Amino acid sequence: MTVNRLGLVVHTGRPAAVEAAAVVRRWCEAHDVRCTEIDVWRDGGRRSARAEDEAAGHPDLIVTLGGDGTFLRGARLAARNDALVLGIDLGRVGFLTEVPASAVRSALDAVHAGRLRIDSRMLLAVRASRPLEVPAGMEPWMRYGRGPLLPPPQVRTDYGVDDEWGIPLDVTALNDVVLEKLARDRQVSVGVYVSGRLLASYSADALLVATPTGSTAYSFAAGGPVVSPRAEALVFTPVAPHMAFNRSVVTAPNEPIGLKVLKRSGQAVVSIDGQARGVIDPGDWIGVYAAARRLRAVRLGPMDFYSRLRERMNLTDAPAAVAEGSPAPLWSTTTPPPEDLAHLALLTDPDDPSPLR
């Protein structure tokens, strides 16, 4: 592909990210690519989504330098601009970033030359019974331990708004949308609906809806399943529920999940990709569903999600599965698969990223 405009999102608190950003700028100068550093932090506060878009300058490619949190900021901008996003890994336990900082120049060369794959990831969209708000005096609590607070999402004007279907919010999530208790000593009571029908009522610390990408984030910490990022599904997971049924529910991508705060509940905070975005009251609801748009992430080789899962989660090997100190592959990684396996996604030799078919 041709890269004419590059947006740069940098975790400036990490020296390695600052050094890698200098490499990106030099690469842009050498290739006559306009480079815009997208500073999502400003004067101790956060830009609105519209201000971030204006600062981004309609990039073809967004490069993030940091961990998964930095990638999520860049992904939000990439989705809004229909741009590609490339994550440079400077984190500790991340699943989202693609290449190490030492390979940033070669990664940019590969993208510029078209030697890349596009990893299409599901995003979540949100409707609500009313616009999200941050009540007066509540902002210090909501931002505690989270850094500056993002402003509540605006209402989209390009989609319909009515009393039955609610208000479309101008926000997307790559990982999850969470409804969590506001008062530390009181759980949130929520009716959970799937495709408009009541599934169950929960009293819990929080209830979350995650994408397959987000299944290894908060949902995993709450006991939810690990879902392949290749899958198409929504994952609903209750957090510390006071009820016998405490399992996650996996729905189809065209089955929206609604969360209605019950009358007996207190107020609830709506968090999107880990950022508190507003408060809703008893009687209010939010609907979470697969967004029409997708995130287009750059991948430079085959996606080996399960090797990354083993590494990030420090999974141990059973003695029977280890040959001479290293795990042996179950199937060949160097020869084409037989006819009955040819339609499956099989990993290749890690030293040869070309596909087997």
N, C-alpha and C positions, 0 to 999 in steps of 0.2 A: 504494500500500500504506500501511498504518498503521504508523508506527514508534513503539513504546512504550519500547523499551529499546535503547540504542545503546552499543556497546563501542568504545573508542578505543585504538588502538595507535600510539604516537608514537615517532619516532626523535628522542630528546631531545638528541642531539648536533648537530642542525641547527636553528639559530635560526628558519628559515622554518617548520619543522615545529611548533615550539613556538608560534609566532604563529598558525599555522593551527589548532592545537588550541584556542586561546582562542576563535577564531571558531566552532568546532564547539560548544564549551560554551555560548556565548551563544545559538546557534541552538537548542540543546536546552532552555535555560531559557525561551526565547520560545515554544516549542512544547510545553512540559510533557512533555518526553521525558527519561527517566532516563538519565544519561550515566555510564558506568563506565570509568575509565581502566584498561586492562589492562596492568599493568607486568610484562612477562615476565622482567625482570631483578630480582633481589632479593639484596641484601647480597653483591654480587660473584658470585653464582651464578645459576642458571636454575631457574625453577619446573618441576615435573613437569607433564605434560599434564593430570593430574587437578587439580592446584592451579591451573593456568591456567583450566580450565573453571569451577572454583569462583569464581575472581576475576572471570570474565567476566559472571556473573549472567544467563545464558541470553538473550543479546541477539537482537533481530530483525535488526539491521544492525551490522556491524563496519566502521569507517572506519579506514583505515591512512594515516598521514602519514609518508612517507619514500620510499625507493626500492623495488626489487624484494625486497630482503631483508626489509624491514618488511612488505611485502605478504604474503610467504610466512608470516610469523608470524601475521598476521591471518587468512590463508586457512586455516591449520591449525585455528584456533579456530572459524572460521565453519563448516568442514566438520563438526566434532564437534558443533556446536550447530544444524546445519541452518539457519544464518543466511545472509543476503546479505552480501557483502563489497564495499566501494567503496574503490578505491585512489586516493589523491590523490598526484599525481606530484611528487616532490621529488628524484628521482634523476638519473642522467646518461645511462645507456644502457639503461634498463629497457624491458621489453615488457609488463609486467603492469599497471601503474597506469593509471588511466582519465582523470582530469581534472587540470588544473593547479591549484596552490594558490590562485591568484587567483579560481577559480570554485567554491571549496568551498561557499559559501553557496547559490549558485544550483543546485549539484548536489544538495545536501540538500533544497532546495525541490522539485526535480524528482522525487526519490525519494519524498518525502512525498506528492506529488500523484499518484503513480503513473505519471509520464512516464518510464518506464525500460524497458529490455529486460534479460532474464536470459540471461547467457552461461554455458552449462553446460559445465564443463571436467572432463575425465577426471582422476581421482586414482589413485595406485598404492597397493596394499596389499602387505603382506609377511608371509610365513610363514618359519619357520626350523627347523632341526633341533633347536635348543635355544635357551633365552633368551639374548639378547645380554648381554655383561658387559664391564666395563672392568677389566682385571687390575690388581692393586695395583702402584703405582709407574708406571703408564703414562699416567695422566691428564695430567700436565704436557706430555708429548709430543703427545698427541692434541689438546690445546687450544691448542697453539702457533700463533699467528697467527690463531686463530679466535674469540677471546673465551672467556667461560666455557662449560664443557662442559654440554650437555644430558644429563640422566640417561638410562640405557638404557630403551627402551620396555618397558612392562609387557606381560604376556600377557593376551590377551582371554579372558574367561570365558564369553562368550555363543556362541562357536563351538567346534567339536569339536577336541580335541587327541589325536593318536595318533602312533605311531612312523612310520607310512607317510606321513601327510599333514603332519606337523610341527606347529609351535606358531604360532597366529595372534598376531601382535604388534599392540599397540594403537597404531598409527602409520599415517599416510598421507603420501604425497608428491605435491606438485603438479608438480614439475619432474623429479626423478630419484632413483633409488636406485643407489648406487655401491659396488662392492667394490674396495678399493684396497690396494696393498702397504703393509705396516707398516714394514718395514725399507727404508731409503733405498737400500741397495746390493743389493737383491734383489727381483726381480719376483714377482708373485703368479701361481701356476699354477692355472687354473680350468677345469673342464669346464662347457660351456654347453649347457643342455638347452632345447628348445622343445617345449611340450606333452608333456613327460615323456621325449622322445627326445633322445639326444645329437646335437648339431650339430657341435661341434668342441671341442678343448682349446686353451687360449690360455695363453701366458706374456706378461704385460703389466704396465704400471704400474697399470692399473685397468681395470675393465669396468663399464659403466653401462647401466641401462635407463631410458629417458626417455619421458615423455608427449609428445604434440604440443606442448603448452605449453612443456615443457622442452627441445624440440629446438633452441631458439635460445640455450640456456645452455651447460652443460659439454659436452653432446654436440656442439654446433656447434663449440666450441673444439677438440674432438678430431677434427674432420673429418667429423662426422655430417651428415645431410641436414637442410635446413629443411623442416619439416612444418607445414602449415596447422593452426591450432588448431581448425578445424572438422572435421578428420579424426579418425577413430577408429582408433588404432593404437598399438603399442608400438615403440620404437626401441632396438635393442641396438647399442652402439658400444664397440669395444675402444680403449683408450688406449695408444699406443706399443707395439703387440704385436710380439713377435719371431716372426713367421711371415709367409708370403707372402699369406695371406688376411687383409686388414686392413680389409675393408669393413663398413659398418653393415648390419644386417639389420632390416627392418621387418616386424613380425608383426601379425596381427589382434588385436583387443582381447580375444578369448576364448582366445588362445593364450598361456598363462603361460610365463615365462622363468625357468629355474632356474640358479643359479650355485653349483657345488660346488667347494670348495677341495681340490685334489688332495694326496695324501700327500707328494709331493716339494716342496710349497710351504711357505712360511712362514705366519705368521699374517696375517690380512687384517682391515682396518677396514671396517665397514659405515657408510656416510654416507647420510643422507636429507635431500634438499634442502640439501645443502652442510654439514650438521651431522653430525659424527662421533657415532654412537650406540652403538658397541660393537665388540668384537673377536670373530672366530671363528677356530677352529683348523683345521688340515688334517683332512679328513674331514667337516667341517661343511658345510652348505649353506643358502642362502636361496632362496626362491621369490618372484618379483615378478609381480604380476598386476593387471589393472584392478579397482579397488575397486567395490563395489556402490553406494556413495554417490558423489555428484558435488559439485563446488564450484559454487556459484551466485554468479557475479560480476555486479555491476551494470554495465550499459552504457547510456549516455545517448544514443547515436546508432549508426549502422551501424558495424560493425567493419571498419576499413580496415587490415588486418594488413600488407599489402604496402607501403603508403605508410610505415608505421612501420618496416618492414624497411629500406626505402630510406634513411630518415632515420637510423636507428640505426647502420647499417653503412656510411654515407657512400658509397652506390652512385653511380657516375658515369653520366652519360647519353651514349649514342652520338650523334654529331651528326645522324644520319639520323632519330633518334627525337625530336628537339627541334624545336619550332615556336616561333619568336620568343622563344627563351630559356627556355621552359617546356615540360615534357613534355605532349604532346597526348594526350587519351584515345583509346583505340582504338574504343570504342563510345559512343553517346550517353549522357549522364548526366542528361538532362532529359526524354526521352520514353520511354514504355513500350516494352519490348523486343518484338520480333515473337514470334509464337506458338511457334516452335521453340526460342526462348531463354527463354520465360517461366518455366520451372521452375528456372533457374539463379540463383545468387547474384551479382547485378551491383551495383556501387557506384553511389551516387546523387551528385547535385550536392553537393559539400562544404558549400555554403551553405544547402542544404535537406536536412536529415537524414531526411525522410520517404521511405519505400521507394517504388520505382517500381511495385510491384505490390501 
